[in-house]
Amino acid sequence: MRVCVIGAGLSGLAVAHALGERGIDFVCLEKAPDVGGIWRGPGAGERGPGYLSLHLNTAKQLTGYTGWPMPESYPLYPRHDQVAAYLRSFAERSGVLDHVELRTEVVSVRREADGMWSVVSRDAHGAVSARRFEQVIVASGHHTEPALPDPLPTGADSFTGRILHSLDYHDGGDFAGRRVVVVGLGASAVDIAADLSRHAAQTVLSVRRGLHIVPKQLFGMSVDEIAEAPWWNEMSFAERRAWVEQALLVARGRLADYGLPEPDHPVFSSAVTLSDEILSRIRHGAVTPKPAITAFDGDRVVFTDGTSTAADAVVYCTGFRMTFPFLPAGCPVAADGSVELYRRVVPADRPGLYFVGLVRPVGAITRLVEAQAQWVARIIDGAAALPPAEEMREEIGTYLAGVAERYGRTQGASIQVDVGPYLAEFRESLAV
C-alpha cells in the first residue's frame, strides 16, 4: 500500500479525503474505537484532552470542511458531541471510513534502507503487525503527554488534596462542593475554571503570566471570520495589532481590573486565549484570580503574594509536551524544542514523511489542514514537487528566526501561524 495516515481526527480525516479525491491508495490507523479525535472522547467518558463542557472556539462555518457544512441546526459554536457526530458523518458520506482501521495503535515508524517506511501497529487484541509504505502522514495531534511543572512546588508530596492535569479532567460535577485551584490561563484553563465555578464550592484561578484574553466575537464577528476577511489581510501587521488592541479595550477593558496580570507583551507576540466566559465568571465572584503557586502546605495552596487557600484539588492546565513516541528521536522536534518542518509539514531530511495539523493559528484550523492535506496529496501523486533538502532547511531556519523574533523561543511558538499568509503559501501549489 502506498500511504499510511496516522490518526482519524479532524486532520486525519481531511488527509484521507484529499488522498481519496486523487485516487491514492491508503490506510488510516486510529487507536480509538471511533473517528473524531479529541471531540469524541468526552462523550465516551475517556481520558482527555477533551471534557464534557468542551465547545468549539471557532465558528462552525469555518471549522467544517469545504463543501461539507455543519448542520444548520448547530449553534455557531457547537458542543463536542455535535462536532464528533459531524466528523463521523463526514467520514461515512465521503467514503473515508472504509479506509480506517479502528483500535489500531501505531507503535513504531521507521525508514528502511530502501526508502520505504515500516509501520508497526498493535490491534485491540494486542497483536502486533508490521507493514511497509511509500509515504507516512502523521495527523495524530500532540495532546497526549501532559506537561506538569518539574519539580512541583514545595510540599506537593504531602498535599492532602488531589493534584491532576487537565488531561484527567472530565466534568465539573465531579468536584461538586469541593475547593479547587486551576493553574494556567490558556484555553483549557479558562474553560475548566468556568465549568468548575458552576459546581465547586470555590474556584481559584492561579495565573503566573498574563495572556491576552480575546472574546470569541468582536463587533459581532467571530474572530476566525475576521482572520480570513480580505480587509483584515490587507492590513499591515502593525495595523492589525493596533485594531485588536483598541477592540479589546472597548470589549473588556484592562485585565488588571479583573485581578489578572496584564500581559508583558503586545497582542500577537504570544498565543491568545479565546473566551467569552472567564471574565464574566470573575466579575460575578464565581472565580477568584490568584498569582502563581509557590508551595503546598497540608491542605493549603500558598501563592507568591503570600496568601493561601484551602483546596481539595489542583488542576494544572499547563499544556502538553510535543512528543511523537512512535517516531525516531528529534523528529520533528529538535533538541531546542522547536518544530522543524518545511511549510510546517515536511521534515527536510526524511523523504516520504509528512505532518498535517501541527500548526497553531488564531482562528479555525480546518482551512489550513485542508490546504496541507491537498498539497501533500499532490506531492504524492506527482502533481507538485518539493524543493531540494537544502532549500527546505533554509526556509525552516528563516521561519523559526521570524518566530523567535516575534514570540520568543518556545516550543509552542514554533507552530504558530497567521491564517491568511499561511494559506497564501499553498495557493500556487494548489492551482489546477
C-alpha positions in Angstrom: 0.0 0.0 0.0 1.3 3.5 -0.8 0.3 5.7 2.1 -0.3 5.3 5.8 -2.2 8.0 7.6 -1.9 8.1 11.4 -4.9 9.5 13.2 -8.6 9.9 12.3 -9.5 13.2 14.0 -10.2 16.4 12.1 -6.8 16.5 10.5 -6.5 12.8 9.6 -10.0 12.8 8.0 -9.0 15.8 5.9 -5.9 13.9 4.7 -7.9 10.8 4.0 -10.4 12.7 1.9 -7.6 14.5 0.0 -5.9 11.2 -0.8 -9.2 9.6 -1.8 -10.1 12.5 -4.1 -6.8 11.9 -6.0 -7.3 8.1 -6.2 -4.3 7.4 -3.9 -4.2 4.0 -2.1 -4.1 4.5 1.6 -5.0 3.2 5.1 -5.8 5.3 8.1 -4.8 3.9 11.5 -6.7 5.2 14.6 -6.1 3.9 18.1 -9.5 4.9 19.4 -12.8 3.0 18.9 -14.2 5.5 16.5 -13.2 8.5 14.4 -13.3 12.1 15.7 -10.2 12.6 17.7 -10.5 14.8 20.8 -14.1 15.6 20.0 -15.5 12.1 20.6 -13.6 11.4 23.8 -15.7 13.4 26.3 -18.9 11.6 25.2 -17.2 8.3 25.5 -16.1 9.1 29.0 -12.4 8.6 28.0 -9.4 10.4 29.4 -8.9 13.9 27.9 -7.8 16.2 26.5 -11.5 16.8 25.9 -14.0 17.4 28.7 -17.8 17.5 28.9 -18.1 21.3 28.7 -15.9 21.4 25.6 -17.2 23.5 22.7 -15.7 24.9 19.5 -13.9 28.2 20.0 -14.2 28.8 16.2 -17.3 29.3 14.1 -18.9 26.2 12.6 -18.9 27.5 9.0 -15.1 27.8 9.1 -14.5 24.7 11.2 -16.5 22.4 8.9 -14.8 21.0 5.8 -15.1 22.8 2.5 -18.2 21.6 0.7 -19.4 19.7 3.8 -21.0 22.3 6.0 -22.0 21.5 9.6 -25.8 21.2 10.0 -27.8 24.5 10.1 -29.3 23.3 13.4 -25.9 23.5 15.1 -25.2 26.7 17.1 -22.3 28.9 16.0 -20.0 27.2 18.5 -21.1 23.5 18.6 -20.6 21.1 21.6 -18.0 18.4 21.4 -20.6 15.7 20.7 -22.0 17.7 17.8 -18.6 18.1 16.3 -17.9 14.4 16.9 -21.2 13.5 15.1 -20.3 15.8 12.2 -16.9 14.2 11.8 -18.3 10.7 11.9 -20.9 11.7 9.3 -18.2 13.2 7.1 -16.2 10.0 7.3 -19.2 7.9 6.3 -20.5 10.1 3.5 -17.2 10.8 1.9 -16.2 7.1 1.9 -13.2 7.7 4.2 -14.5 5.4 6.9 -13.9 2.4 4.6 -10.2 3.1 4.8 -9.9 3.5 8.6 -8.7 0.7 10.9 -10.0 1.5 14.4 -8.5 0.3 17.7 -5.1 0.2 15.9 -2.3 1.9 17.8 0.9 2.8 15.9 3.9 1.7 17.9 6.8 2.5 15.6 7.5 4.3 12.3 11.0 3.8 10.8 12.5 4.4 7.4 14.2 1.4 5.9 17.3 1.2 3.8 15.4 1.0 0.5 13.5 4.2 1.3 10.2 2.5 2.3 8.6 3.2 5.7 8.0 0.4 8.2 4.9 1.0 10.3 4.4 -1.3 13.3 1.0 -1.3 14.9 -0.9 -3.1 17.7 -4.6 -4.0 17.4 -7.3 -4.3 20.1 -6.3 -7.8 20.9 -2.6 -6.9 21.4 -1.5 -8.5 18.1 1.5 -6.6 16.6 1.9 -6.3 12.8 4.4 -4.5 10.5 3.6 -3.1 7.2 5.6 -1.2 4.5 4.5 2.1 2.9 6.0 4.5 0.5 4.7 7.5 2.5 3.5 8.2 6.0 1.4 11.2 7.1 1.2 11.9 10.8 -2.1 13.6 11.7 -2.4 12.4 15.3 -2.0 15.7 17.1 0.2 16.2 20.1 -2.1 16.4 23.2 -1.1 13.1 24.7 1.8 13.7 27.2 0.8 16.2 29.9 3.3 18.8 30.9 3.4 19.4 34.7 5.9 21.7 36.5 9.1 19.8 37.2 9.6 19.9 40.1 6.2 20.7 41.5 6.1 23.4 44.2 7.5 22.6 47.6 5.2 20.4 49.7 3.4 18.8 46.8 4.2 15.3 48.1 2.4 15.9 51.3 -0.6 17.9 49.9 -3.7 16.3 51.3 -5.8 17.1 48.2 -5.6 15.8 44.7 -3.2 17.1 42.0 -4.1 16.4 38.4 -3.6 17.6 34.9 -6.3 18.9 32.5 -5.9 15.6 30.7 -7.6 13.9 33.6 -10.4 16.5 34.0 -13.8 15.3 32.7 -16.7 17.1 34.4 -17.2 19.9 36.9 -19.8 17.8 38.6 -17.1 15.5 39.8 -15.9 18.4 42.1 -19.3 19.4 43.5 -18.9 21.1 46.8 -15.1 21.0 46.6 -12.5 23.7 46.7 -10.4 23.7 43.5 -7.4 25.7 42.2 -7.0 25.8 38.4 -3.5 26.6 37.2 -3.0 28.4 33.9 -4.7 30.9 31.6 -4.8 29.1 28.3 -7.9 27.7 26.6 -8.3 24.7 28.8 -7.7 26.6 32.0 -10.4 29.2 31.4 -12.8 26.6 30.1 -12.3 24.4 33.1 -12.3 27.2 35.6 -15.7 28.5 34.2 -17.1 24.9 34.3 -15.9 24.3 37.8 -17.4 27.5 39.0 -20.9 26.1 38.5 -20.3 23.1 40.7 -17.4 23.7 43.1 -17.7 25.4 46.4 -14.8 27.6 45.5 -12.8 28.0 42.2 -9.5 29.8 42.2 -7.6 30.6 39.0 -3.8 30.7 39.6 -2.0 32.7 36.9 1.8 33.0 36.5 1.9 35.2 33.4 -0.7 37.4 31.8 -2.1 36.4 28.4 -4.4 38.4 26.1 -7.9 37.2 26.6 -10.0 37.7 23.4 -13.7 37.3 23.2 -14.9 34.8 20.6 -16.6 37.7 18.7 -15.6 41.3 18.1 -18.1 43.7 16.6 -20.5 40.9 16.0 -18.0 38.8 14.0 -16.4 35.6 15.1 -12.6 36.2 15.4 -11.8 33.4 12.9 -14.1 35.1 10.4 -12.1 38.3 10.9 -8.8 36.4 10.4 -9.9 35.3 7.0 -11.6 38.6 5.9 -10.0 40.3 2.9 -10.0 43.7 4.7 -8.1 42.1 7.6 -5.4 40.6 5.4 -4.9 43.8 3.5 -3.8 45.5 6.8 -0.1 45.6 7.8 0.9 43.6 10.9 1.1 46.9 12.9 -2.4 47.9 11.8 -3.8 44.6 12.8 -2.2 44.8 16.2 -3.5 48.3 16.8 -7.0 47.4 15.6 -7.2 44.4 18.0 -5.8 46.4 20.9 -8.4 49.1 20.5 -11.2 46.5 20.1 -10.1 44.7 23.3 -10.0 47.9 25.2 -13.7 48.5 24.2 -14.8 44.9 24.7 -13.3 44.2 28.1 -11.0 46.9 29.3 -7.8 46.2 31.3 -7.2 42.7 32.6 -5.8 44.1 35.8 -9.3 45.4 36.6 -10.3 41.7 36.8 -7.4 40.9 39.2 -5.5 39.2 36.4 -1.9 40.1 35.5 -1.5 42.4 32.4 0.3 40.7 29.6 4.0 41.6 29.5 3.9 41.5 25.7 1.8 43.1 22.9 -1.0 41.1 21.3 0.2 38.6 18.6 3.5 38.2 20.4 2.2 35.1 22.1 -0.8 32.8 21.8 -4.1 34.4 22.8 -6.9 32.9 24.8 -10.4 32.9 23.4 -13.1 33.1 26.0 -16.5 34.7 26.4 -16.9 33.3 29.9 -13.9 33.6 32.2 -14.0 37.4 32.7 -17.7 37.3 33.4 -17.3 34.5 36.0 -14.6 36.5 37.7 -16.8 39.6 37.8 -19.6 37.5 39.2 -17.4 36.3 42.0 -17.5 32.7 40.8 -13.8 32.5 40.0 -11.1 34.2 42.1 -7.8 35.1 40.4 -4.6 34.5 42.3 -0.9 34.6 41.3 1.4 31.6 40.8 1.6 28.8 43.4 4.8 28.9 45.4 4.1 26.0 47.8 1.7 23.4 49.2 1.2 23.2 53.0 -1.0 20.4 54.2 -4.4 21.1 52.7 -3.5 24.6 51.7 -2.1 26.1 48.5 0.3 29.1 49.0 0.7 31.8 46.4 3.5 34.1 45.5 1.7 37.1 47.1 1.8 35.4 50.5 -1.9 34.5 50.6 -3.1 30.9 50.7 -6.3 28.9 50.3 -7.6 25.5 51.4 -8.0 23.2 48.5 -9.3 19.7 47.8 -7.8 19.6 44.3 -5.4 21.4 42.0 -5.9 21.1 38.2 -2.8 22.0 36.2 -3.8 23.3 32.8 -0.2 23.6 31.7 -0.2 22.2 28.3 1.4 19.1 26.7 4.8 18.0 25.7 5.1 17.8 21.9 6.1 14.2 21.6 5.7 11.5 19.0 6.9 8.3 20.7 6.5 6.2 17.6 8.9 8.3 15.6 12.7 8.5 15.8 14.1 10.9 18.4 14.4 14.5 17.1 11.6 14.2 14.6 10.1 16.7 14.1 11.1 18.3 17.4 14.7 19.5 17.6 16.9 19.5 20.7 16.0 23.1 21.4 12.3 22.2 21.4 11.4 23.8 18.1 9.4 22.0 15.4 11.5 21.9 12.2 9.2 21.4 9.2 9.2 22.9 5.8 6.0 24.8 5.4 5.1 23.3 8.8 4.6 20.0 7.1 7.7 18.3 5.7 10.9 17.3 7.6 13.7 18.2 5.2 15.8 15.0 5.8 13.1 12.3 5.9 11.7 11.8 2.4 8.2 10.4 2.5 7.2 11.6 5.9 4.7 14.4 6.4 2.8 16.1 9.3 -0.6 17.6 8.9 -2.4 19.7 11.6 0.8 20.6 13.5 0.1 24.3 13.5 -1.5 26.8 15.8 -3.5 29.6 14.2 -5.5 32.4 15.7 -8.8 31.1 14.3 -10.1 27.9 12.7 -7.5 25.3 11.8 -9.7 23.5 9.2 -8.8 25.5 6.1 -5.1 25.2 6.9 -5.4 21.5 7.4 -7.2 21.1 4.1 -4.6 23.1 2.3 -1.8 21.0 3.9 -3.6 17.7 3.0 -4.3 18.7 -0.6 -0.7 19.8 -1.0 0.7 16.5 0.4 -1.7 14.5 -1.8 -0.4 16.4 -4.9 3.2 15.8 -3.9 2.5 12.0 -3.5 0.9 11.7 -6.9 3.5 13.9 -8.6 1.4 16.9 -9.4 3.6 19.0 -7.1 7.2 18.7 -6.1 9.3 19.6 -3.1 12.5 21.7 -3.4 15.9 20.3 -2.6 16.6 19.5 1.1 19.0 22.4 1.5 16.3 24.8 0.3 13.8 23.4 2.7 16.3 23.7 5.6 16.8 27.3 4.6 13.1 28.0 4.7 12.8 26.3 8.1 15.6 28.4 9.5 14.1 31.7 8.2 10.7 30.8 9.6 12.0 29.9 13.0 14.1 33.0 13.2 11.0 35.1 12.5 9.0 33.2 15.1 11.7 33.7 17.7 11.8 37.5 17.0 8.0 37.8 17.3 7.2 35.2 20.0 10.4 34.2 21.7 12.0 30.8 21.7 9.3 28.5 23.0 8.1 25.1 21.6 4.6 26.3 21.1 5.7 29.4 19.2 7.4 27.3 16.5 4.0 26.0 15.2 2.3 29.4 15.4 0.9 30.7 12.0 -1.1 33.5 10.7 -4.1 32.2 8.7 -4.0 34.5 5.6 -0.3 34.5 4.9 0.0 30.7 5.6 -2.8 29.8 3.2 -1.2 32.1 0.6 1.9 29.8 0.7 -0.2 27.0 -0.7 -2.2 28.8 -3.4 0.3 28.5 -6.2 1.0 24.8 -5.3 -2.7 24.0 -5.3 -3.6 25.9 -8.5 -5.0 23.5 -11.1 
